Amino acid sequence: MIHYGRTKAAELALVNGIARLTKGTGVTVNAVLPGQTASEGVTEFVGQLAANARQTPAEFEREFFRSVRPTSLLQRFATADEVAAMVAYTCSGAASATNGAALRVDGGVVRTTI
């Protein structure tokens, strides 16, 4: 997933650069970084994969997080509403001191100290 990591790094550099350009203006610029999310398309795709594997979608999801995303602390797909809640927070006055940030909604998949 080198290509994915490279595009994420570019996105974060862009967000940080724009945040610095808006210094002192009251404008904040942040990145919301969702992880595996049960969007409509993902839910449909998981349903197809589960059917092909003769599993229920719930069984497929458990196996996916056990074997493919074992670093996930959530051990399930985030909901679109959970991602939207982070976006709503970021757009609200409650986030007025949050600027130049990478806000992960990834269920703890990425191991980091930051």
Jmol script that loads the backbone (N, CA, C; Angstrom):
load data "model"
ATOM      1  N   MET A   1       0.823  -1.195   0.000  1.00  0.00           N
ATOM      2  CA  MET A   1       0.000   0.000   0.000  1.00  0.00           C
ATOM      3  C   MET A   1       0.869   1.262   0.000  1.00  0.00           C
ATOM      4  N   ILE A   2       2.006   1.184  -0.649  1.00  0.00           N
ATOM      5  CA  ILE A   2       2.899   2.343  -0.717  1.00  0.00           C
ATOM      6  C   ILE A   2       2.187   3.532  -1.350  1.00  0.00           C
ATOM      7  N   HIS A   3       1.430   3.281  -2.405  1.00  0.00           N
ATOM      8  CA  HIS A   3       0.721   4.367  -3.085  1.00  0.00           C
ATOM      9  C   HIS A   3      -0.270   5.051  -2.152  1.00  0.00           C
ATOM     10  N   TYR A   4      -0.937   4.279  -1.316  1.00  0.00           N
ATOM     11  CA  TYR A   4      -1.902   4.834  -0.371  1.00  0.00           C
ATOM     12  C   TYR A   4      -1.187   5.690   0.677  1.00  0.00           C
ATOM     13  N   GLY A   5      -0.100   5.167   1.225  1.00  0.00           N
ATOM     14  CA  GLY A   5       0.668   5.903   2.219  1.00  0.00           C
ATOM     15  C   GLY A   5       1.224   7.203   1.667  1.00  0.00           C
ATOM     16  N   ARG A   6       1.662   7.154   0.433  1.00  0.00           N
ATOM     17  CA  ARG A   6       2.220   8.350  -0.191  1.00  0.00           C
ATOM     18  C   ARG A   6       1.155   9.423  -0.373  1.00  0.00           C
ATOM     19  N   THR A   7      -0.037   9.035  -0.815  1.00  0.00           N
ATOM     20  CA  THR A   7      -1.098  10.025  -0.994  1.00  0.00           C
ATOM     21  C   THR A   7      -1.565  10.578   0.346  1.00  0.00           C
ATOM     22  N   LYS A   8      -1.598   9.743   1.394  1.00  0.00           N
ATOM     23  CA  LYS A   8      -1.966  10.236   2.733  1.00  0.00           C
ATOM     24  C   LYS A   8      -0.929  11.242   3.215  1.00  0.00           C
ATOM     25  N   ALA A   9       0.348  10.946   3.024  1.00  0.00           N
ATOM     26  CA  ALA A   9       1.406  11.863   3.444  1.00  0.00           C
ATOM     27  C   ALA A   9       1.278  13.192   2.715  1.00  0.00           C
ATOM     28  N   ALA A  10       0.968  13.145   1.427  1.00  0.00           N
ATOM     29  CA  ALA A  10       0.779  14.375   0.655  1.00  0.00           C
ATOM     30  C   ALA A  10      -0.424  15.156   1.171  1.00  0.00           C
ATOM     31  N   GLU A  11      -1.510  14.459   1.487  1.00  0.00           N
ATOM     32  CA  GLU A  11      -2.698  15.116   2.017  1.00  0.00           C
ATOM     33  C   GLU A  11      -2.382  15.820   3.335  1.00  0.00           C
ATOM     34  N   LEU A  12      -1.668  15.143   4.212  1.00  0.00           N
ATOM     35  CA  LEU A  12      -1.339  15.728   5.508  1.00  0.00           C
ATOM     36  C   LEU A  12      -0.401  16.921   5.364  1.00  0.00           C
ATOM     37  N   ALA A  13       0.542  16.851   4.436  1.00  0.00           N
ATOM     38  CA  ALA A  13       1.436  17.978   4.180  1.00  0.00           C
ATOM     39  C   ALA A  13       0.641  19.170   3.657  1.00  0.00           C
ATOM     40  N   LEU A  14      -0.316  18.917   2.780  1.00  0.00           N
ATOM     41  CA  LEU A  14      -1.159  19.977   2.241  1.00  0.00           C
ATOM     42  C   LEU A  14      -1.993  20.625   3.344  1.00  0.00           C
ATOM     43  N   VAL A  15      -2.626  19.810   4.179  1.00  0.00           N
ATOM     44  CA  VAL A  15      -3.442  20.329   5.277  1.00  0.00           C
ATOM     45  C   VAL A  15      -2.589  21.174   6.210  1.00  0.00           C
ATOM     46  N   ASN A  16      -1.419  20.679   6.563  1.00  0.00           N
ATOM     47  CA  ASN A  16      -0.551  21.424   7.464  1.00  0.00           C
ATOM     48  C   ASN A  16      -0.112  22.738   6.827  1.00  0.00           C
ATOM     49  N   GLY A  17       0.222  22.702   5.546  1.00  0.00           N
ATOM     50  CA  GLY A  17       0.645  23.918   4.848  1.00  0.00           C
ATOM     51  C   GLY A  17      -0.462  24.956   4.769  1.00  0.00           C
ATOM     52  N   ILE A  18      -1.674  24.528   4.456  1.00  0.00           N
ATOM     53  CA  ILE A  18      -2.793  25.472   4.377  1.00  0.00           C
ATOM     54  C   ILE A  18      -3.122  26.014   5.766  1.00  0.00           C
ATOM     55  N   ALA A  19      -3.050  25.161   6.781  1.00  0.00           N
ATOM     56  CA  ALA A  19      -3.285  25.631   8.154  1.00  0.00           C
ATOM     57  C   ALA A  19      -2.284  26.722   8.515  1.00  0.00           C
ATOM     58  N   ARG A  20      -1.046  26.563   8.117  1.00  0.00           N
ATOM     59  CA  ARG A  20      -0.025  27.583   8.409  1.00  0.00           C
ATOM     60  C   ARG A  20      -0.312  28.876   7.649  1.00  0.00           C
ATOM     61  N   LEU A  21      -0.834  28.766   6.428  1.00  0.00           N
ATOM     62  CA  LEU A  21      -1.177  29.957   5.650  1.00  0.00           C
ATOM     63  C   LEU A  21      -2.324  30.756   6.276  1.00  0.00           C
ATOM     64  N   THR A  22      -3.176  30.078   7.028  1.00  0.00           N
ATOM     65  CA  THR A  22      -4.329  30.752   7.630  1.00  0.00           C
ATOM     66  C   THR A  22      -4.058  31.184   9.072  1.00  0.00           C
ATOM     67  N   LYS A  23      -2.809  31.125   9.491  1.00  0.00           N
ATOM     68  CA  LYS A  23      -2.415  31.510  10.854  1.00  0.00           C
ATOM     69  C   LYS A  23      -2.988  32.881  11.213  1.00  0.00           C
ATOM     70  N   GLY A  24      -3.638  32.947  12.368  1.00  0.00           N
ATOM     71  CA  GLY A  24      -4.160  34.207  12.870  1.00  0.00           C
ATOM     72  C   GLY A  24      -5.457  34.684  12.238  1.00  0.00           C
ATOM     73  N   THR A  25      -6.040  33.887  11.344  1.00  0.00           N
ATOM     74  CA  THR A  25      -7.263  34.320  10.651  1.00  0.00           C
ATOM     75  C   THR A  25      -8.539  33.808  11.298  1.00  0.00           C
ATOM     76  N   GLY A  26      -8.426  32.852  12.207  1.00  0.00           N
ATOM     77  CA  GLY A  26      -9.608  32.220  12.782  1.00  0.00           C
ATOM     78  C   GLY A  26     -10.117  31.063  11.940  1.00  0.00           C
ATOM     79  N   VAL A  27      -9.479  30.826  10.799  1.00  0.00           N
ATOM     80  CA  VAL A  27      -9.832  29.699   9.936  1.00  0.00           C
ATOM     81  C   VAL A  27      -8.984  28.503  10.355  1.00  0.00           C
ATOM     82  N   THR A  28      -9.605  27.360  10.497  1.00  0.00           N
ATOM     83  CA  THR A  28      -8.862  26.140  10.829  1.00  0.00           C
ATOM     84  C   THR A  28      -8.935  25.168   9.664  1.00  0.00           C
ATOM     85  N   VAL A  29      -7.879  24.413   9.515  1.00  0.00           N
ATOM     86  CA  VAL A  29      -7.783  23.428   8.431  1.00  0.00           C
ATOM     87  C   VAL A  29      -7.296  22.116   9.040  1.00  0.00           C
ATOM     88  N   ASN A  30      -8.083  21.073   8.894  1.00  0.00           N
ATOM     89  CA  ASN A  30      -7.768  19.772   9.472  1.00  0.00           C
ATOM     90  C   ASN A  30      -8.085  18.667   8.475  1.00  0.00           C
ATOM     91  N   ALA A  31      -7.538  17.498   8.724  1.00  0.00           N
ATOM     92  CA  ALA A  31      -7.826  16.324   7.904  1.00  0.00           C
ATOM     93  C   ALA A  31      -8.543  15.288   8.760  1.00  0.00           C
ATOM     94  N   VAL A  32      -9.645  14.776   8.260  1.00  0.00           N
ATOM     95  CA  VAL A  32     -10.338  13.656   8.900  1.00  0.00           C
ATOM     96  C   VAL A  32      -9.938  12.410   8.126  1.00  0.00           C
ATOM     97  N   LEU A  33      -9.370  11.445   8.834  1.00  0.00           N
ATOM     98  CA  LEU A  33      -8.826  10.242   8.210  1.00  0.00           C
ATOM     99  C   LEU A  33      -9.627   9.017   8.636  1.00  0.00           C
ATOM    100  N   PRO A  34     -10.661   8.686   7.883  1.00  0.00           N
ATOM    101  CA  PRO A  34     -11.447   7.506   8.241  1.00  0.00           C
ATOM    102  C   PRO A  34     -10.708   6.223   7.883  1.00  0.00           C
ATOM    103  N   GLY A  35     -10.965   5.209   8.661  1.00  0.00           N
ATOM    104  CA  GLY A  35     -10.453   3.876   8.361  1.00  0.00           C
ATOM    105  C   GLY A  35     -11.544   3.071   7.674  1.00  0.00           C
ATOM    106  N   GLN A  36     -11.566   1.792   7.941  1.00  0.00           N
ATOM    107  CA  GLN A  36     -12.565   0.922   7.333  1.00  0.00           C
ATOM    108  C   GLN A  36     -13.947   1.350   7.818  1.00  0.00           C
ATOM    109  N   THR A  37     -14.774   1.760   6.848  1.00  0.00           N
ATOM    110  CA  THR A  37     -16.088   2.316   7.166  1.00  0.00           C
ATOM    111  C   THR A  37     -17.165   1.550   6.418  1.00  0.00           C
ATOM    112  N   ALA A  38     -18.222   1.241   7.120  1.00  0.00           N
ATOM    113  CA  ALA A  38     -19.347   0.502   6.527  1.00  0.00           C
ATOM    114  C   ALA A  38     -20.220   1.456   5.709  1.00  0.00           C
ATOM    115  N   SER A  39     -19.634   1.974   4.646  1.00  0.00           N
ATOM    116  CA  SER A  39     -20.397   2.802   3.714  1.00  0.00           C
ATOM    117  C   SER A  39     -21.335   1.890   2.931  1.00  0.00           C
ATOM    118  N   GLU A  40     -22.198   2.481   2.149  1.00  0.00           N
ATOM    119  CA  GLU A  40     -23.130   1.675   1.352  1.00  0.00           C
ATOM    120  C   GLU A  40     -22.378   0.719   0.427  1.00  0.00           C
ATOM    121  N   GLY A  41     -21.353   1.236  -0.232  1.00  0.00           N
ATOM    122  CA  GLY A  41     -20.580   0.405  -1.156  1.00  0.00           C
ATOM    123  C   GLY A  41     -19.816  -0.711  -0.460  1.00  0.00           C
ATOM    124  N   VAL A  42     -19.212  -0.404   0.684  1.00  0.00           N
ATOM    125  CA  VAL A  42     -18.468  -1.416   1.436  1.00  0.00           C
ATOM    126  C   VAL A  42     -19.421  -2.489   1.947  1.00  0.00           C
ATOM    127  N   THR A  43     -20.569  -2.075   2.453  1.00  0.00           N
ATOM    128  CA  THR A  43     -21.542  -3.033   2.968  1.00  0.00           C
ATOM    129  C   THR A  43     -22.003  -3.984   1.869  1.00  0.00           C
ATOM    130  N   GLU A  44     -22.239  -3.443   0.681  1.00  0.00           N
ATOM    131  CA  GLU A  44     -22.640  -4.284  -0.451  1.00  0.00           C
ATOM    132  C   GLU A  44     -21.513  -5.241  -0.837  1.00  0.00           C
ATOM    133  N   PHE A  45     -20.289  -4.725  -0.906  1.00  0.00           N
ATOM    134  CA  PHE A  45     -19.140  -5.540  -1.273  1.00  0.00           C
ATOM    135  C   PHE A  45     -18.896  -6.651  -0.253  1.00  0.00           C
ATOM    136  N   VAL A  46     -18.976  -6.318   1.026  1.00  0.00           N
ATOM    137  CA  VAL A  46     -18.799  -7.317   2.087  1.00  0.00           C
ATOM    138  C   VAL A  46     -19.878  -8.388   1.984  1.00  0.00           C
ATOM    139  N   GLY A  47     -21.105  -7.972   1.679  1.00  0.00           N
ATOM    140  CA  GLY A  47     -22.193  -8.936   1.499  1.00  0.00           C
ATOM    141  C   GLY A  47     -21.892  -9.920   0.385  1.00  0.00           C
ATOM    142  N   GLN A  48     -21.342  -9.417  -0.724  1.00  0.00           N
ATOM    143  CA  GLN A  48     -20.986 -10.286  -1.848  1.00  0.00           C
ATOM    144  C   GLN A  48     -19.854 -11.236  -1.475  1.00  0.00           C
ATOM    145  N   LEU A  49     -18.821 -10.692  -0.826  1.00  0.00           N
ATOM    146  CA  LEU A  49     -17.698 -11.539  -0.424  1.00  0.00           C
ATOM    147  C   LEU A  49     -18.140 -12.592   0.582  1.00  0.00           C
ATOM    148  N   ALA A  50     -19.001 -12.190   1.513  1.00  0.00           N
ATOM    149  CA  ALA A  50     -19.508 -13.140   2.503  1.00  0.00           C
ATOM    150  C   ALA A  50     -20.295 -14.257   1.829  1.00  0.00           C
ATOM    151  N   ALA A  51     -21.153 -13.895   0.893  1.00  0.00           N
ATOM    152  CA  ALA A  51     -21.956 -14.895   0.180  1.00  0.00           C
ATOM    153  C   ALA A  51     -21.042 -15.858  -0.573  1.00  0.00           C
ATOM    154  N   ASN A  52     -20.014 -15.325  -1.224  1.00  0.00           N
ATOM    155  CA  ASN A  52     -19.067 -16.171  -1.951  1.00  0.00           C
ATOM    156  C   ASN A  52     -18.331 -17.130  -1.018  1.00  0.00           C
ATOM    157  N   ALA A  53     -18.088 -16.684   0.210  1.00  0.00           N
ATOM    158  CA  ALA A  53     -17.385 -17.516   1.200  1.00  0.00           C
ATOM    159  C   ALA A  53     -18.354 -18.341   2.044  1.00  0.00           C
ATOM    160  N   ARG A  54     -19.640 -18.257   1.706  1.00  0.00           N
ATOM    161  CA  ARG A  54     -20.696 -18.962   2.457  1.00  0.00           C
ATOM    162  C   ARG A  54     -20.665 -18.594   3.946  1.00  0.00           C
ATOM    163  N   GLN A  55     -20.574 -17.291   4.167  1.00  0.00           N
ATOM    164  CA  GLN A  55     -20.586 -16.743   5.519  1.00  0.00           C
ATOM    165  C   GLN A  55     -21.664 -15.663   5.605  1.00  0.00           C
ATOM    166  N   THR A  56     -22.048 -15.344   6.815  1.00  0.00           N
ATOM    167  CA  THR A  56     -22.890 -14.169   6.998  1.00  0.00           C
ATOM    168  C   THR A  56     -21.976 -12.944   6.932  1.00  0.00           C
ATOM    169  N   PRO A  57     -22.519 -11.773   6.642  1.00  0.00           N
ATOM    170  CA  PRO A  57     -21.681 -10.575   6.672  1.00  0.00           C
ATOM    171  C   PRO A  57     -20.993 -10.375   8.028  1.00  0.00           C
ATOM    172  N   ALA A  58     -21.682 -10.692   9.111  1.00  0.00           N
ATOM    173  CA  ALA A  58     -21.079 -10.547  10.445  1.00  0.00           C
ATOM    174  C   ALA A  58     -19.892 -11.498  10.612  1.00  0.00           C
ATOM    175  N   GLU A  59     -20.026 -12.729  10.128  1.00  0.00           N
ATOM    176  CA  GLU A  59     -18.914 -13.677  10.205  1.00  0.00           C
ATOM    177  C   GLU A  59     -17.729 -13.188   9.369  1.00  0.00           C
ATOM    178  N   PHE A  60     -18.026 -12.693   8.173  1.00  0.00           N
ATOM    179  CA  PHE A  60     -16.978 -12.186   7.293  1.00  0.00           C
ATOM    180  C   PHE A  60     -16.248 -11.017   7.958  1.00  0.00           C
ATOM    181  N   GLU A  61     -17.017 -10.108   8.555  1.00  0.00           N
ATOM    182  CA  GLU A  61     -16.417  -8.947   9.222  1.00  0.00           C
ATOM    183  C   GLU A  61     -15.504  -9.373  10.368  1.00  0.00           C
ATOM    184  N   ARG A  62     -15.963 -10.299  11.192  1.00  0.00           N
ATOM    185  CA  ARG A  62     -15.128 -10.791  12.296  1.00  0.00           C
ATOM    186  C   ARG A  62     -13.824 -11.381  11.763  1.00  0.00           C
ATOM    187  N   GLU A  63     -13.908 -12.197  10.717  1.00  0.00           N
ATOM    188  CA  GLU A  63     -12.723 -12.822  10.139  1.00  0.00           C
ATOM    189  C   GLU A  63     -11.801 -11.784   9.498  1.00  0.00           C
ATOM    190  N   PHE A  64     -12.387 -10.802   8.830  1.00  0.00           N
ATOM    191  CA  PHE A  64     -11.605  -9.733   8.208  1.00  0.00           C
ATOM    192  C   PHE A  64     -10.756  -9.014   9.248  1.00  0.00           C
ATOM    193  N   PHE A  65     -11.374  -8.631  10.352  1.00  0.00           N
ATOM    194  CA  PHE A  65     -10.621  -7.903  11.371  1.00  0.00           C
ATOM    195  C   PHE A  65      -9.654  -8.809  12.130  1.00  0.00           C
ATOM    196  N   ARG A  66      -9.966 -10.073  12.244  1.00  0.00           N
ATOM    197  CA  ARG A  66      -9.049 -11.007  12.891  1.00  0.00           C
ATOM    198  C   ARG A  66      -7.806 -11.225  12.034  1.00  0.00           C
ATOM    199  N   SER A  67      -8.004 -11.421  10.732  1.00  0.00           N
ATOM    200  CA  SER A  67      -6.879 -11.825   9.887  1.00  0.00           C
ATOM    201  C   SER A  67      -6.261 -10.698   9.053  1.00  0.00           C
ATOM    202  N   VAL A  68      -7.052  -9.714   8.635  1.00  0.00           N
ATOM    203  CA  VAL A  68      -6.538  -8.663   7.748  1.00  0.00           C
ATOM    204  C   VAL A  68      -6.228  -7.376   8.500  1.00  0.00           C
ATOM    205  N   ARG A  69      -7.013  -7.039   9.498  1.00  0.00           N
ATOM    206  CA  ARG A  69      -6.815  -5.809  10.282  1.00  0.00           C
ATOM    207  C   ARG A  69      -6.701  -6.121  11.778  1.00  0.00           C
ATOM    208  N   PRO A  70      -5.749  -6.962  12.144  1.00  0.00           N
ATOM    209  CA  PRO A  70      -5.642  -7.341  13.561  1.00  0.00           C
ATOM    210  C   PRO A  70      -5.246  -6.185  14.472  1.00  0.00           C
ATOM    211  N   THR A  71      -4.680  -5.110  13.914  1.00  0.00           N
ATOM    212  CA  THR A  71      -4.302  -3.973  14.756  1.00  0.00           C
ATOM    213  C   THR A  71      -5.498  -3.099  15.127  1.00  0.00           C
ATOM    214  N   SER A  72      -6.647  -3.353  14.532  1.00  0.00           N
ATOM    215  CA  SER A  72      -7.834  -2.572  14.862  1.00  0.00           C
ATOM    216  C   SER A  72      -8.235  -2.811  16.315  1.00  0.00           C
ATOM    217  N   LEU A  73      -8.368  -1.740  17.057  1.00  0.00           N
ATOM    218  CA  LEU A  73      -8.828  -1.851  18.434  1.00  0.00           C
ATOM    219  C   LEU A  73     -10.346  -1.984  18.478  1.00  0.00           C
ATOM    220  N   LEU A  74     -11.020  -1.424  17.488  1.00  0.00           N
ATOM    221  CA  LEU A  74     -12.478  -1.462  17.410  1.00  0.00           C
ATOM    222  C   LEU A  74     -12.968  -2.846  16.984  1.00  0.00           C
ATOM    223  N   GLN A  75     -12.222  -3.498  16.096  1.00  0.00           N
ATOM    224  CA  GLN A  75     -12.538  -4.834  15.567  1.00  0.00           C
ATOM    225  C   GLN A  75     -13.893  -4.894  14.866  1.00  0.00           C
ATOM    226  N   ARG A  76     -14.241  -3.803  14.197  1.00  0.00           N
ATOM    227  CA  ARG A  76     -15.439  -3.757  13.364  1.00  0.00           C
ATOM    228  C   ARG A  76     -15.306  -2.551  12.447  1.00  0.00           C
ATOM    229  N   PHE A  77     -16.162  -2.507  11.435  1.00  0.00           N
ATOM    230  CA  PHE A  77     -16.209  -1.332  10.576  1.00  0.00           C
ATOM    231  C   PHE A  77     -16.811  -0.164  11.353  1.00  0.00           C
ATOM    232  N   ALA A  78     -16.275   1.011  11.169  1.00  0.00           N
ATOM    233  CA  ALA A  78     -16.915   2.211  11.702  1.00  0.00           C
ATOM    234  C   ALA A  78     -18.176   2.455  10.884  1.00  0.00           C
ATOM    235  N   THR A  79     -19.122   3.133  11.471  1.00  0.00           N
ATOM    236  CA  THR A  79     -20.315   3.511  10.716  1.00  0.00           C
ATOM    237  C   THR A  79     -20.077   4.866  10.067  1.00  0.00           C
ATOM    238  N   ALA A  80     -20.829   5.137   9.017  1.00  0.00           N
ATOM    239  CA  ALA A  80     -20.743   6.445   8.375  1.00  0.00           C
ATOM    240  C   ALA A  80     -21.115   7.542   9.363  1.00  0.00           C
ATOM    241  N   ASP A  81     -22.044   7.267  10.263  1.00  0.00           N
ATOM    242  CA  ASP A  81     -22.437   8.252  11.280  1.00  0.00           C
ATOM    243  C   ASP A  81     -21.284   8.557  12.235  1.00  0.00           C
ATOM    244  N   GLU A  82     -20.466   7.565  12.548  1.00  0.00           N
ATOM    245  CA  GLU A  82     -19.319   7.799  13.427  1.00  0.00           C
ATOM    246  C   GLU A  82     -18.290   8.701  12.751  1.00  0.00           C
ATOM    247  N   VAL A  83     -18.067   8.495  11.467  1.00  0.00           N
ATOM    248  CA  VAL A  83     -17.156   9.365  10.722  1.00  0.00           C
ATOM    249  C   VAL A  83     -17.761  10.766  10.615  1.00  0.00           C
ATOM    250  N   ALA A  84     -19.057  10.832  10.326  1.00  0.00           N
ATOM    251  CA  ALA A  84     -19.736  12.121  10.208  1.00  0.00           C
ATOM    252  C   ALA A  84     -19.669  12.911  11.513  1.00  0.00           C
ATOM    253  N   ALA A  85     -19.711  12.221  12.642  1.00  0.00           N
ATOM    254  CA  ALA A  85     -19.618  12.906  13.932  1.00  0.00           C
ATOM    255  C   ALA A  85     -18.281  13.626  14.072  1.00  0.00           C
ATOM    256  N   MET A  86     -17.202  13.009  13.590  1.00  0.00           N
ATOM    257  CA  MET A  86     -15.896  13.676  13.637  1.00  0.00           C
ATOM    258  C   MET A  86     -15.880  14.881  12.709  1.00  0.00           C
ATOM    259  N   VAL A  87     -16.474  14.738  11.537  1.00  0.00           N
ATOM    260  CA  VAL A  87     -16.543  15.868  10.604  1.00  0.00           C
ATOM    261  C   VAL A  87     -17.357  17.002  11.218  1.00  0.00           C
ATOM    262  N   ALA A  88     -18.499  16.671  11.838  1.00  0.00           N
ATOM    263  CA  ALA A  88     -19.339  17.695  12.465  1.00  0.00           C
ATOM    264  C   ALA A  88     -18.577  18.407  13.582  1.00  0.00           C
ATOM    265  N   TYR A  89     -17.859  17.643  14.393  1.00  0.00           N
ATOM    266  CA  TYR A  89     -17.042  18.258  15.445  1.00  0.00           C
ATOM    267  C   TYR A  89     -16.023  19.213  14.826  1.00  0.00           C
ATOM    268  N   THR A  90     -15.325  18.745  13.799  1.00  0.00           N
ATOM    269  CA  THR A  90     -14.263  19.534  13.170  1.00  0.00           C
ATOM    270  C   THR A  90     -14.805  20.846  12.605  1.00  0.00           C
ATOM    271  N   CYS A  91     -16.044  20.823  12.142  1.00  0.00           N
ATOM    272  CA  CYS A  91     -16.664  22.021  11.560  1.00  0.00           C
ATOM    273  C   CYS A  91     -17.318  22.912  12.612  1.00  0.00           C
ATOM    274  N   SER A  92     -17.359  22.467  13.844  1.00  0.00           N
ATOM    275  CA  SER A  92     -18.053  23.216  14.899  1.00  0.00           C
ATOM    276  C   SER A  92     -17.106  24.146  15.653  1.00  0.00           C
ATOM    277  N   GLY A  93     -17.695  25.045  16.394  1.00  0.00           N
ATOM    278  CA  GLY A  93     -16.916  25.935  17.237  1.00  0.00           C
ATOM    279  C   GLY A  93     -16.164  25.207  18.322  1.00  0.00           C
ATOM    280  N   ALA A  94     -16.621  24.005  18.677  1.00  0.00           N
ATOM    281  CA  ALA A  94     -15.928  23.220  19.702  1.00  0.00           C
ATOM    282  C   ALA A  94     -14.514  22.850  19.264  1.00  0.00           C
ATOM    283  N   ALA A  95     -14.241  22.887  17.957  1.00  0.00           N
ATOM    284  CA  ALA A  95     -12.924  22.523  17.427  1.00  0.00           C
ATOM    285  C   ALA A  95     -12.085  23.755  17.095  1.00  0.00           C
ATOM    286  N   SER A  96     -12.427  24.907  17.665  1.00  0.00           N
ATOM    287  CA  SER A  96     -11.741  26.153  17.292  1.00  0.00           C
ATOM    288  C   SER A  96     -10.243  26.138  17.599  1.00  0.00           C
ATOM    289  N   ALA A  97      -9.779  25.306  18.514  1.00  0.00           N
ATOM    290  CA  ALA A  97      -8.352  25.217  18.817  1.00  0.00           C
ATOM    291  C   ALA A  97      -7.693  24.029  18.132  1.00  0.00           C
ATOM    292  N   THR A  98      -8.429  23.334  17.290  1.00  0.00           N
ATOM    293  CA  THR A  98      -7.892  22.201  16.545  1.00  0.00           C
ATOM    294  C   THR A  98      -7.516  22.703  15.160  1.00  0.00           C
ATOM    295  N   ASN A  99      -6.228  22.726  14.851  1.00  0.00           N
ATOM    296  CA  ASN A  99      -5.784  23.291  13.577  1.00  0.00           C
ATOM    297  C   ASN A  99      -4.545  22.553  13.091  1.00  0.00           C
ATOM    298  N   GLY A 100      -4.544  22.200  11.804  1.00  0.00           N
ATOM    299  CA  GLY A 100      -3.423  21.477  11.220  1.00  0.00           C
ATOM    300  C   GLY A 100      -3.343  20.040  11.692  1.00  0.00           C
ATOM    301  N   ALA A 101      -4.479  19.507  12.133  1.00  0.00           N
ATOM    302  CA  ALA A 101      -4.489  18.182  12.752  1.00  0.00           C
ATOM    303  C   ALA A 101      -4.911  17.082  11.781  1.00  0.00           C
ATOM    304  N   ALA A 102      -4.422  15.886  12.047  1.00  0.00           N
ATOM    305  CA  ALA A 102      -4.861  14.665  11.372  1.00  0.00           C
ATOM    306  C   ALA A 102      -5.746  13.933  12.362  1.00  0.00           C
ATOM    307  N   LEU A 103      -7.050  13.951  12.132  1.00  0.00           N
ATOM    308  CA  LEU A 103      -8.012  13.364  13.064  1.00  0.00           C
ATOM    309  C   LEU A 103      -8.439  11.999  12.554  1.00  0.00           C
ATOM    310  N   ARG A 104      -7.934  10.976  13.208  1.00  0.00           N
ATOM    311  CA  ARG A 104      -8.182   9.604  12.769  1.00  0.00           C
ATOM    312  C   ARG A 104      -9.516   9.100  13.301  1.00  0.00           C
ATOM    313  N   VAL A 105     -10.270   8.485  12.412  1.00  0.00           N
ATOM    314  CA  VAL A 105     -11.493   7.761  12.778  1.00  0.00           C
ATOM    315  C   VAL A 105     -11.300   6.357  12.201  1.00  0.00           C
ATOM    316  N   ASP A 106     -10.279   5.682  12.702  1.00  0.00           N
ATOM    317  CA  ASP A 106      -9.856   4.417  12.106  1.00  0.00           C
ATOM    318  C   ASP A 106      -9.985   3.223  13.045  1.00  0.00           C
ATOM    319  N   GLY A 107     -10.619   3.435  14.175  1.00  0.00           N
ATOM    320  CA  GLY A 107     -10.807   2.322  15.106  1.00  0.00           C
ATOM    321  C   GLY A 107      -9.520   1.837  15.742  1.00  0.00           C
ATOM    322  N   GLY A 108      -8.472   2.655  15.672  1.00  0.00           N
ATOM    323  CA  GLY A 108      -7.205   2.266  16.281  1.00  0.00           C
ATOM    324  C   GLY A 108      -6.360   1.362  15.396  1.00  0.00           C
ATOM    325  N   VAL A 109      -6.598   1.357  14.083  1.00  0.00           N
ATOM    326  CA  VAL A 109      -5.834   0.497  13.176  1.00  0.00           C
ATOM    327  C   VAL A 109      -4.378   0.933  13.108  1.00  0.00           C
ATOM    328  N   VAL A 110      -4.160   2.243  13.012  1.00  0.00           N
ATOM    329  CA  VAL A 110      -2.801   2.754  12.861  1.00  0.00           C
ATOM    330  C   VAL A 110      -2.147   2.836  14.238  1.00  0.00           C
ATOM    331  N   ARG A 111      -1.036   2.164  14.370  1.00  0.00           N
ATOM    332  CA  ARG A 111      -0.269   2.221  15.623  1.00  0.00           C
ATOM    333  C   ARG A 111       0.595   3.459  15.589  1.00  0.00           C
ATOM    334  N   THR A 112       0.429   4.314  16.560  1.00  0.00           N
ATOM    335  CA  THR A 112       1.212   5.542  16.600  1.00  0.00           C
ATOM    336  C   THR A 112       1.297   6.052  18.022  1.00  0.00           C
ATOM    337  N   THR A 113       2.285   6.876  18.273  1.00  0.00           N
ATOM    338  CA  THR A 113       2.408   7.516  19.569  1.00  0.00           C
ATOM    339  C   THR A 113       1.896   8.943  19.514  1.00  0.00           C
ATOM    340  N   ILE A 114       1.519   9.404  18.332  1.00  0.00           N
ATOM    341  CA  ILE A 114       1.028  10.781  18.155  1.00  0.00           C
ATOM    342  C   ILE A 114      -0.469  10.762  17.963  1.00  0.00           C
TER     343      ILE A 114
END
end "model"
wireframe off; spacefill off
backbone 0.3
color backbone group
